[in-house]
Amino acid sequence: MDSSNSTGILHDFPPFFRVYRNGKVERITADAETVRPSNDPHTGVQSKDTVVSQENSLSVRLFIPKIKDPSQKLPLLIYIHGGAFCIESPFSSMYHNYLTNLAHQANVIAVSVQYRRAPEHPLPIAYDDSWAAIQWVASHVNGIGVESWLNKHADFERTFLAGDSAGANIAHNMTVRAGVNGLFGVKTVGMVLAHPFFGGKEPDFFSPVIEYIFPDVKIYDDPRINPAGAGGVELASLGCSRVLIFVAGNDGLRERGYSYYDALKKSGWSGVVEIVETEGEDHVFHLFNPDCDKAVFMMKLVVSFINPVP
């Protein structure tokens, strides 16, 4: 038997992954080092992992800042990680550290979602997993859920969705679902999109990946990938009243972020949207270099967005 036919490369999508003829998937960009949940000595933020669905291997990592008052209610942030729908996780050191810092600075309970990743689990599985996780969070509204942190301290009237890159795409789609389907007892106040991945009317370097991991989708017309297309018809259903968008000057997705911003303003959606550009920086720089001045400024804007001054 010709070994090249069984183990040769069938599909190659650098820098993300390649698929071999025998079905093996190799991630070219390796996942970052994972870290265990912890009690952070510098911030007092605690974290823990919880299984949402054994059947789908779906879990979340929760973060809670230091609680001074046992009756204290805090804003709730549901965060969707990026990574081209196929790499990274809430358990990587990068996302763990970012959410720890955000929970501390914004004084917010954060839920970081682990959706099943492509290509082993093609889209729309990541969307469905994320929605299942959000519904699981909503099951704590009456204080009878399985997670005491959410039961005791989450203010479901101050819920925010956020994400970066592909995670920002998912966060957008989840906020649309919340607007269309509703979430009993949950008020989604705002959404934060950091360097969102959205498609456009023209092919780009990521189009072949999307065509592979999202079978049968019309990527230039599907509102899940290109929400600004087709007149942005679904944007009017966005289930929040405030949106904060970040774009980076050297990011190839910069113009897509602006197209989304423009389409949202024209859609008939009644909320308030703001877009902030960081000049001279690349895609998700704030995660790779969180201590630089521009990343610190981004964090301050997110904190102010969650905790606006009356």
N, C-alpha and C positions, 0 to 999 in steps of 0.2 A: 504494500500500500504506500502510495506517495505521501510522505509526511507533510509535504508543503500544502497538500490539499486539506489536511486535517488541522494543522496548526498555523498556517499562514494567516496574514492579516486580511480580514474581510472588509472592514471599514476603519478608516483612520481619520480622527478629528482632532488634530493638535490645536491647542495645547491641552485638550480636555481628556479624551479617552480614545482607545482603539478597541475594536472587537475582532477576535480571532475566529477562524472557521470552526473551531471546536466549541464556540460559544463563550469562551473566556473573555471577560472584560478587564482591560488594564487601564487604570487611571494614570494618564501621563503626568498631570499635575497631582502629585500625591496629596492626600488629605493632611492637614496640619496635625501636629501632635495633640492628642486628646488629653484632657485633664479631668480629674474626678471632681464632683461637687464638693464644696468646702465651706468653712466659716472663715471669711477673709479677715485677717488680723488688722489690716490697714483701714478698712472701711466699715467693718462690722456686718457686711452683707453676707447672709447665709444663702446657700444654694442646695438644691436636691433634685434628683431625677425621679420621675413618676411615669409609670406605664399608663397610657391612655387606652390602647387596644392591644391585647395579646395576639389577637388574630392577625392584625396587620403590622405587628412589631412597631407600633406607633408610640412614641414617648415624648415627654417635654422635660426641659430643665427649668426649674423655678428659682427665682431670685427674690429675696426680701431684705430690705434695709433694716437696720437696727430699730426695733420697736420700743418706744419709750412709754407709750400709753397702751395698755392691753385692749382698749376699746377703739383705738385709732383706725380709721379707714384711709386707705391710700389709693391713688390712681392706679389703674391696671394697664399694663403695656403687653400686647401680644406681638412677639417679634418673629419674623420669618427670615432665616439666614439666606445669603446668596451662595453663588458657586456654580452658575450656569446650569442649574437644575441637576447637577451630576456630581459635585464635589462639596466638601465642607459639611459641618454639622454643628449643632448647638454645643457639642462637647469639645470642639477644638479650642485650644488656648486663646486664639484670637477672639472668637465670639464669646467665650466664657469671660474673658477679661473686659471686653466691651460692655457686656450686659451687667457685670458686677459694678463697673464704674457708673453706668447709666442709672442703675437702681439706687446707687448711693447718692449721686448728684441730684437726681430728679425726685428722690424719695418716693419711688414707685415700685410696686410689685411687678416683676417681669416674668413672662412665660415664653420661653424660647422653644420653637416647634421643630421636631425632627420628622420631616416628611420622608417618605421613601423616594429614592433618587433614580433618575435615568442613568444609563439606558436600560438597566435591568427592570426598572419600573417606569414605563413610558408615561409622558403626560397624557391625560390629565390627572394621573394618580397623585402627583404632588399637590394639586389643587384640592382634590377630594380629601386627602390626608389632613391638609391644613384646615379645611372646613370642619372635619371631624374633631380636630383638636380644639377649635374655637367653640364648637358646640359642647365639648366636654368642659371647657372653662365656664360656659354659660350655665352648665348644670349645677354650679355652686351658688347661683343667685340667691336662693332661699336659705343658704347656710347649711345645706344638708349634703353637700358633695363629699368626696373622699379626701380632699386636701384641706387641712385645717387653715393653712395660710390664706387660701382663697375664701374659705368660709368666714373667717374672723376679720380679715383686714382688707379685702378687695372692695373698692368702691366701684360697682358695676355701672354707675351713672357717669363715671369718668374713665371710660375705656378708650384706648388708643391702639391702632394697628401700625406696625412699622416694618421695614425691611430694606435690604440693600440689593442692588443688581437684580438677579432673578428673583430674590426674595421680595424685592419691591414690586415686581410684577405680580407675584402671588398675593402680596398684601393688598394691592389694588383690586385684584379679582375677588378677594375675600370681602373687601369693603363693599363691592358691588353686590355680592351675594347677601350681605347683611342688609343692604338697602332694599333688595328685592324680596328676600325671604323673611327678614326680621330675625331678631334674637331676643327671645322673651326675657325681659328684665335687664337687658344690656343696652346701654346707650353709648354708641361709638361716637365719641366727640371729635376725634381727629385722626389723621393718617400722616405718617412721615415716610417719604420715599427718598432714599439716598442712592443717587446715580442709577436710576431705574433702568432695567433692561426692557425695552419695548421694541417691537419690530416696526418696519415702515413699509412704504409702497415699493421700495427697491431692494434687491438682494444685498446682503452684506456678508461679512466674514462668518457670521454665526448662523446664517440661513440654512446651510447644509446640516448643521447640528440639529436645529429645530425640526427640519423636515424628517430627520431620522428618529428623534426622540418623541415626536408628536405625530404619529402616523395618521395619514388621511386628512390632516388639517390644511386649510387654505391659509397659509401663514400671513399673507399680505392683507387678508380681509377678516380674519378671525379676530374679534374684539378682545379675546384673552391675550393675544400676542400683540396686536396693533389696536389698542383702544382708541387712538386718535383717528383711525380710518373709518370709512363709511359714515362720516359725519359725526363720529363720537356718540352714536345713538345710546349706548349703555352708560355713558358718563353721567347723564342726568340722574341715574338711579343710585349714584354713589352714596352709601349710607353713613355719611358723616357731615359735619358742618364746617370743618377746617382741614386744609391740606398744606403741608410744607414739603417742598421738593428741593433737593440738592442736585446740582450738576457740577461737573469739574471741567475746567477749560481745555484740558488735553485729552479728555475722554472721548472716544469715538461715538459714545452714546449721548453726547451732550445735546445734539440737535433733536434727538428723539424725546429727551426730557422737556425741551422747550415746546415741541409739537404737542405733547401731552398737556402741558400747561395751557397752551392756547386753545386746544380743543375743549378742555374742561371749562374754561371761562365762557366759551360760546355755546355750551351744551344745554343750557337752561338749568343746570345745577345751581342751587341757591346759596351755596356756601362761599367761603373765603379761601382763596388759594394764594400762596406766596412761593416764589422760586428764588433760590440763592445760588449764585455761581461762585465757585472757588477758582480763581485764575491760576494758571501755571501748574495745576495738579492733575493727576491721572485717576483712573477708575478706582474707587473705594480706597483711596490713599489713607483716609482717616482710620481704617482698620489696621493697615500695615504700619502706620506711623502715628499712633494715637497721641503721642506727647508733643507733636509739632504744634506750632501756634495756630495753624489753620484748622487742624483737627480739634484742638481745644475750643476754638471759636464755634465750630460746628456743634460740638457737644453742648455749649452754652445755649445755642439757639434751640436745640431739641429740648433742653431742660426748661427754657422759657416757654416753649410751645406747649409743653405738658402742664406747666404751672404758670399760666399767664397772670400778670399783675392786674388786679381789678381796675 
